Amino acid sequence: MTAQPQEFNPEGPLPEKNLRAIRRALVVPQDRDGFDAGLDVVLAEVRASLDLGRLSEFIHTWWLIACDSVKDPQGRTDAYERAAHVQELADAGQQIPRGDKSWRELLAERRVER
């Protein structure tokens, strides 16, 4: 892929739902790496099965991630940093801190805020 993240204007509208636009919208390096690796896997699966359904699913999933990246690039970066911290704790055999609220409570609050 040749699309570079600096070619994308995060102030603009959401990306189109195609591979090039999706990759261009991914501003976090971990997202681009995941997209590239996943695309290689899904294309191999499509070649073997001749079923484009898996590619369609891949495009939809990564389009959602790209939309999130456009709306909140810092949030995506923060999420990867938190995940790395939790992984470091787990690798060291330390207890992983738990939040005060469940996912259900957090999602309910988010719905109310909208």
PEQUI-V178560 format. One line per field, one symbol per residue. ss: DSSP state (@ for helix, = for strand, . for the rest). phi: phi as a letter, one per 30 degrees, with the letter a starting at -180 (. if undefined). A space follows every 10 residues. Layout:
ss=???
phi=???
This chain:
ss=....@@@... ........@@ @@@@@...@@ @@@@@@@@@@ @@@@@@@@@. ..@@@@@@@@ @@@@@@@@@@ @.@@@@@@@@ @@@@@@@@@@ @......... ..@@@@@@@@ @@@.
phi=.cdcdddccd ddddddcbed ddddddcced ddddddddde ddddddddch cdeddddddd dddddddddd dbdddddddd dddddddddd ddiddddcdd cdeddddddd dddd
